[in-house]
Amino acid sequence: MISEVLSSRGYDVLAVASGFQALDALKSNSFDLVLLDVLMQGMDGFETLRRIRELDSITYLPVILVTALDASHRDFGIDLGADDYITKPYRIEDLLSRIRVGLRIKKLQDRLVEDKRRMAHIVENAFDAFFSLDADGLLSPLNARCSALFRDGVSADSRISFHSLLAPSEHDRLSTFIANALAGKKSASDFSLTDGRVIRIFSAPSAGEQILNCLARDVTEEARAAEELSSRARMLEDKVTVLNEGMRDSFRFESIISRNARMQAMFSLIRRISGSTATVLITGETGTGKELVAKAVHYNSPVSNGPFVKVDCGALSPGLLESELFGHIRGSFTGAIRDKAGRFEIARGGTIFLDEIANLPAEIQTRLLRVLQDGSFEPVGSNKTV
């Protein structure tokens, strides 16, 4: 009767007479739910349920026990693995409701299994090594890349202290990293292995556990390149420092020798204006040393550590001069294939020397006036004030 009712409601139903037939059917076919009568000849429903749960081919299958026995058997059936229990006599609508709930759970469980399968495939085939770390630094590999990254130090089913894989100098830093990452702080860092290679670890705490889920990759070449660039940068900084010291020495007043009273007065003026941030106008005939005076002002000023940028206004065409002074953005004119910083922006924090400023076109002088007044301008083609 039940099978006929369920078939009339659109379900595909297979009815069998015994627990043995049910097990044979489950081994050769796929089902979404089992209605299992407790009282059957040969093998009762409880034993059938126990054997169903032992089938390796079934990941999850909801089972509803149906019986005329009293409710005292319910706990026994649930302990054996039943998902629900209904006692005869029952209303057919109550049974149908339980079936719908069971099928919904089965659908969600199948989706969860598929999501886990996909995640396992992603993890196993990931370029990065994937592993977990507990609060004590115990490493548990989660994919084959761990063996490739850590080489003979880690096998697929091993658990090993991560400290033993790292250079001794890294041990305290690893403990600090784990504590901070579990607390939700810094979650990425580079570490040196015992063989000298450098790995980069990205971590995230597992919800509700003192466990970190970690991705790691070999960044040895990247670290070496970064260190080489850093070394070159430090070397250049040292050279710049030496050159700047030499420039400062060259433009100290003691290096300009003169007994002329008018020159001494100029030195005194330079000393006064060097401590100011005001714009300075230097006039004089060609060849009288205007640039020398400009450098003396710069290298004796509070911005002497900043750049000294010279612009020869008389050597550039008006269109090129505007781009040189204020910069431009990509696409602002033909040939502007990338953004370019202007001389004013390059001179930020230092001094810009506009040589032969009288040769500037009137429209450029108008823009220059604004820069001198409030220190702002827009690159060519841009409406963003710098």
C-alpha positions as CSV (number, residue, x, y, z in Angstrom):
1,M,0.0,0.0,0.0
2,I,2.8,2.5,0.9
3,S,4.6,1.9,-2.4
4,E,1.4,2.5,-4.3
5,V,0.8,5.8,-2.5
6,L,4.3,7.0,-3.0
7,S,4.2,6.0,-6.7
8,S,1.0,8.0,-7.1
9,R,2.8,11.0,-5.6
10,G,5.5,10.9,-8.3
11,Y,8.2,8.9,-6.5
12,D,10.1,6.0,-8.1
13,V,9.7,3.1,-5.6
14,L,11.3,-0.3,-5.3
15,A,9.5,-2.6,-2.8
16,V,11.3,-5.7,-1.4
17,A,10.1,-8.3,1.0
18,S,13.2,-8.8,3.3
19,G,16.3,-7.2,4.6
20,F,18.5,-9.5,2.5
21,Q,16.7,-8.3,-0.7
22,A,17.1,-4.7,0.5
23,L,20.9,-5.1,0.9
24,D,21.2,-6.7,-2.5
25,A,19.2,-3.8,-4.1
26,L,21.4,-1.2,-2.4
27,K,24.6,-2.9,-3.6
28,S,23.5,-2.8,-7.2
29,N,21.4,0.4,-7.4
30,S,21.4,4.0,-6.2
31,F,18.6,5.2,-3.9
32,D,17.8,8.5,-2.1
33,L,15.9,7.2,0.9
34,V,15.0,3.9,2.7
35,L,11.7,3.2,4.4
36,L,12.6,0.2,6.6
37,D,10.0,-1.9,8.5
38,V,11.4,-3.2,11.8
39,L,9.4,-6.4,11.9
40,M,10.5,-8.6,9.0
41,Q,11.1,-12.3,8.6
42,G,14.6,-13.7,8.5
43,M,16.4,-10.4,9.4
44,D,14.7,-7.7,11.3
45,G,14.9,-3.9,10.5
46,F,17.5,-3.2,13.2
47,E,20.0,-5.7,11.8
48,T,19.3,-4.6,8.3
49,L,19.9,-1.0,9.3
50,R,23.2,-1.9,10.9
51,R,24.4,-3.7,7.7
52,I,23.3,-0.7,5.6
53,R,25.5,1.6,7.6
54,E,28.4,-0.8,7.0
55,L,28.2,-0.6,3.2
56,D,31.3,1.2,1.9
57,S,29.6,2.2,-1.4
58,I,27.1,4.4,0.4
59,T,28.3,7.8,1.8
60,Y,25.0,8.9,3.1
61,L,21.5,7.5,2.8
62,P,18.6,8.6,5.0
63,V,16.7,5.7,6.7
64,I,13.3,6.1,8.2
65,L,12.3,3.2,10.5
66,V,8.6,2.1,10.3
67,T,7.2,-0.1,13.1
68,A,4.2,-1.2,15.2
69,L,6.4,-1.5,18.2
70,D,6.1,1.1,21.0
71,A,8.3,4.2,21.2
72,S,10.7,2.5,23.6
73,H,12.6,1.1,20.6
74,R,13.1,4.5,19.1
75,D,16.4,5.3,20.8
76,F,17.8,1.9,19.9
77,G,17.0,2.5,16.2
78,I,18.5,6.0,16.3
79,D,21.7,4.8,17.9
80,L,22.0,2.3,15.1
81,G,22.0,5.1,12.5
82,A,18.3,5.7,11.7
83,D,17.5,9.3,10.7
84,D,13.8,9.2,11.7
85,Y,11.3,6.9,13.2
86,I,7.5,6.6,12.7
87,T,5.1,4.4,14.6
88,K,2.1,2.5,13.1
89,P,-0.6,3.5,12.7
90,Y,0.3,6.8,11.2
91,R,-1.3,9.4,8.9
92,I,0.0,9.1,5.4
93,E,0.6,12.9,5.3
94,D,2.9,12.6,8.3
95,L,4.9,9.9,6.5
96,L,5.1,12.1,3.4
97,S,6.3,15.0,5.4
98,R,9.1,12.9,6.9
99,I,10.1,11.6,3.5
100,R,10.3,15.2,2.1
101,V,12.6,16.2,5.0
102,G,14.7,13.1,4.5
103,L,15.1,13.7,0.8
104,R,16.0,17.4,1.4
105,I,18.7,16.3,3.8
106,K,20.0,13.8,1.3
107,K,20.2,16.5,-1.4
108,L,22.1,18.8,0.9
109,Q,24.4,16.0,2.0
110,D,25.2,15.1,-1.7
111,R,26.0,18.7,-2.4
112,L,28.3,18.8,0.6
113,V,30.1,15.6,-0.6
114,E,30.5,17.1,-4.0
115,D,31.8,20.4,-2.6
116,K,34.3,18.4,-0.5
117,R,35.4,16.4,-3.5
118,R,36.0,19.5,-5.6
119,M,37.9,21.2,-2.7
120,A,40.0,18.1,-2.3
121,H,40.8,18.1,-6.0
122,I,41.7,21.8,-5.9
123,V,43.9,21.3,-2.8
124,E,45.6,18.2,-4.2
125,N,46.4,19.9,-7.5
126,A,47.3,23.3,-6.1
127,F,50.6,24.8,-7.0
128,D,51.2,25.7,-3.3
129,A,51.8,23.3,-0.5
130,F,48.7,23.1,1.8
131,F,49.0,22.1,5.4
132,S,47.7,22.8,8.9
133,L,49.7,24.1,11.9
134,D,48.6,23.8,15.5
135,A,49.5,26.2,18.3
136,D,52.7,24.3,19.1
137,G,53.9,24.3,15.5
138,L,52.9,20.7,14.6
139,L,52.6,20.5,10.8
140,S,50.0,18.1,9.1
141,P,50.3,18.0,5.3
142,L,47.1,18.3,3.3
143,N,48.4,17.8,-0.2
144,A,51.2,16.2,-2.2
145,R,52.9,19.6,-2.7
146,C,54.1,19.5,0.9
147,S,56.5,16.6,0.1
148,A,57.8,18.5,-3.0
149,L,58.3,21.8,-1.0
150,F,59.7,20.3,2.2
151,R,61.4,17.4,0.3
152,D,62.2,14.4,2.5
153,G,61.2,16.3,5.6
154,V,57.4,15.6,5.2
155,S,55.4,12.7,3.9
156,A,51.7,12.5,3.0
157,D,50.6,10.9,6.3
158,S,53.2,12.4,8.7
159,R,52.9,14.9,11.4
160,I,56.1,16.8,12.1
161,S,57.3,19.8,14.1
162,F,57.5,22.7,11.7
163,H,60.4,24.1,13.8
164,S,62.6,21.2,12.8
165,L,62.2,22.2,9.1
166,L,63.3,25.8,9.7
167,A,66.7,27.4,10.3
168,P,67.3,27.7,14.1
169,S,67.2,31.5,13.9
170,E,63.6,31.3,12.7
171,H,62.2,29.2,15.7
172,D,61.2,32.1,17.9
173,R,59.8,34.0,15.0
174,L,57.6,31.1,13.9
175,S,56.1,30.8,17.5
176,T,55.3,34.5,17.4
177,F,53.8,34.2,13.9
178,I,51.6,31.4,14.9
179,A,50.3,33.2,18.0
180,N,49.6,36.4,16.0
181,A,47.9,34.5,13.2
182,L,45.7,32.6,15.6
183,A,44.8,36.0,17.1
184,G,43.8,37.3,13.7
185,K,46.8,39.5,13.2
186,K,49.6,39.2,10.7
187,S,48.9,36.2,8.4
188,A,51.8,36.1,5.9
189,S,55.5,35.9,6.4
190,D,58.7,34.5,4.8
191,F,60.8,31.9,6.6
192,S,64.2,30.3,5.9
193,L,64.4,26.5,5.8
194,T,67.4,24.5,7.1
195,D,68.7,24.0,3.5
196,G,68.7,27.8,2.9
197,R,65.6,28.0,0.8
198,V,63.0,30.7,1.6
199,I,59.3,29.9,1.7
200,R,56.4,32.3,2.0
201,I,53.4,31.3,4.2
202,F,49.9,32.6,4.0
203,S,47.6,31.4,6.9
204,A,44.1,31.7,8.2
205,P,42.7,30.4,11.5
206,S,40.3,27.5,11.3
207,A,36.9,28.4,12.8
208,G,36.5,27.4,16.4
209,E,39.9,25.7,16.6
210,Q,43.5,26.6,17.5
211,I,44.6,25.5,14.1
212,L,46.0,27.5,11.1
213,N,45.3,26.5,7.6
214,C,48.4,27.4,5.6
215,L,49.5,27.8,2.0
216,A,53.3,27.9,1.3
217,R,55.5,28.4,-1.7
218,D,59.2,28.6,-2.5
219,V,60.2,32.2,-3.0
220,T,64.0,31.7,-2.8
221,E,64.7,33.3,-6.2
222,E,62.3,36.1,-5.5
223,A,63.9,36.7,-2.1
224,R,67.4,36.7,-3.6
225,A,66.4,39.2,-6.3
226,A,64.8,41.4,-3.6
227,E,67.9,41.3,-1.5
228,E,70.1,42.1,-4.5
229,L,67.9,45.1,-5.3
230,S,67.9,46.2,-1.7
231,S,71.7,45.9,-1.6
232,R,72.0,47.9,-4.8
233,A,69.6,50.5,-3.4
234,R,71.6,50.8,-0.2
235,M,74.8,51.2,-2.3
236,L,73.2,53.9,-4.4
237,E,71.9,55.6,-1.3
238,D,75.5,55.6,0.1
239,K,76.8,57.0,-3.1
240,V,74.1,59.7,-3.2
241,T,74.9,60.6,0.4
242,V,78.6,60.9,-0.5
243,L,77.8,63.0,-3.5
244,N,75.4,65.2,-1.6
245,E,78.0,65.8,1.1
246,G,80.4,66.7,-1.7
247,M,77.9,69.1,-3.2
248,R,77.2,70.7,0.2
249,D,80.9,71.2,0.7
250,S,81.2,72.6,-2.8
251,F,78.5,75.2,-2.2
252,R,79.4,76.2,1.4
253,F,80.2,79.8,1.6
254,E,83.7,78.9,2.7
255,S,84.3,77.4,-0.7
256,I,83.5,80.7,-2.5
257,I,86.5,82.9,-1.9
258,S,86.1,86.7,-2.3
259,R,87.2,89.8,-0.5
260,N,84.8,92.0,-2.5
261,A,82.4,93.9,-0.3
262,R,79.5,93.4,-2.7
263,M,80.2,89.6,-2.8
264,Q,80.3,89.5,1.0
265,A,76.9,91.3,1.0
266,M,75.6,88.7,-1.4
267,F,76.8,85.9,0.9
268,S,75.0,87.5,3.8
269,L,71.8,87.7,1.7
270,I,72.1,84.0,0.7
271,R,72.4,83.1,4.4
272,R,69.3,84.9,5.2
273,I,67.1,83.6,2.4
274,S,68.4,80.0,2.8
275,G,66.4,79.6,5.9
276,S,63.2,80.6,4.2
277,T,60.7,78.7,2.0
278,A,59.9,81.8,-0.1
279,T,60.4,81.8,-3.8
280,V,63.7,83.5,-4.8
281,L,64.3,85.5,-8.0
282,I,68.0,85.6,-9.1
283,T,68.9,88.1,-11.7
284,G,72.1,88.7,-13.6
285,E,73.8,88.6,-16.9
286,T,74.6,85.3,-18.6
287,G,77.7,83.7,-17.1
288,T,77.6,85.6,-13.8
289,G,76.8,82.5,-11.7
290,K,73.0,82.5,-11.2
291,E,73.0,78.7,-11.0
292,L,75.9,78.8,-8.5
293,V,73.9,81.1,-6.3
294,A,70.8,78.9,-6.7
295,K,72.7,75.8,-5.6
296,A,74.3,77.7,-2.7
297,V,70.8,78.6,-1.5
298,H,69.6,75.0,-1.9
299,Y,72.5,73.3,-0.2
300,N,72.4,75.6,2.8
301,S,68.6,75.4,3.2
302,P,66.4,73.0,5.3
303,V,65.6,71.1,2.1
304,S,69.2,70.4,1.2
305,N,68.5,66.6,1.4
306,G,65.9,67.0,-1.3
307,P,66.5,67.1,-5.0
308,F,67.9,70.1,-6.9
309,V,66.1,70.2,-10.3
310,K,67.2,72.5,-13.0
311,V,65.0,73.4,-16.0
312,D,66.5,75.2,-19.0
313,C,63.5,77.2,-20.1
314,G,65.2,78.6,-23.2
315,A,66.1,75.1,-24.6
316,L,62.6,73.7,-24.8
317,S,59.6,74.3,-27.1
318,P,56.5,75.7,-25.5
319,G,54.5,72.5,-25.9
320,L,57.3,70.3,-24.5
321,L,58.0,72.8,-21.8
322,E,54.5,72.6,-20.3
323,S,54.8,68.8,-20.1
324,E,58.3,69.0,-18.6
325,L,57.2,71.4,-15.9
326,F,53.8,70.0,-15.0
327,G,53.9,66.4,-16.3
328,H,51.1,64.7,-18.3
329,I,48.8,61.7,-18.1
330,R,48.6,58.9,-20.7
331,G,46.7,59.8,-23.8
332,S,46.7,63.6,-23.1
333,F,48.4,64.1,-26.5
334,T,49.9,62.1,-29.4
335,G,52.9,60.2,-28.0
336,A,51.8,60.3,-24.4
337,I,51.9,56.5,-24.0
338,R,52.3,56.6,-20.2
339,D,51.9,59.0,-17.2
340,K,54.9,61.2,-16.6
341,A,55.8,63.3,-13.6
342,G,56.7,66.9,-14.2
343,R,59.8,68.7,-12.9
344,F,57.7,70.4,-10.2
345,E,56.6,67.1,-8.8
346,I,60.1,65.6,-9.1
347,A,61.4,68.6,-7.1
348,R,58.9,68.0,-4.3
349,G,60.7,68.3,-1.0
350,G,63.6,70.1,-2.6
351,T,64.4,73.0,-5.0
352,I,63.5,73.7,-8.6
353,F,65.7,76.2,-10.6
354,L,64.0,77.7,-13.6
355,D,66.9,79.0,-15.8
356,E,66.1,81.7,-18.3
357,I,62.6,82.1,-17.0
358,A,62.1,85.2,-19.1
359,N,61.9,83.0,-22.1
360,L,58.7,81.3,-20.9
361,P,55.5,81.9,-23.0
362,A,52.8,84.1,-21.4
363,E,50.4,81.2,-21.0
364,I,53.0,79.1,-19.2
365,Q,53.8,82.1,-17.0
366,T,50.2,82.3,-16.0
367,R,50.2,78.7,-14.8
368,L,53.6,79.2,-13.1
369,L,52.1,82.1,-11.1
370,R,49.6,79.8,-9.6
371,V,52.3,77.3,-8.6
372,L,54.3,80.1,-7.0
373,Q,51.2,81.4,-5.2
374,D,49.6,78.2,-3.7
375,G,52.0,75.4,-4.7
376,S,49.4,73.4,-6.8
377,F,49.0,72.6,-10.5
378,E,47.3,70.0,-12.8
379,P,49.4,67.8,-15.2
380,V,48.6,68.1,-18.9
381,G,45.3,66.4,-19.7
382,S,44.3,65.9,-16.1
383,N,41.8,67.7,-13.8
384,K,43.4,66.4,-10.7
385,T,45.3,68.9,-8.7
386,V,48.8,67.9,-7.6
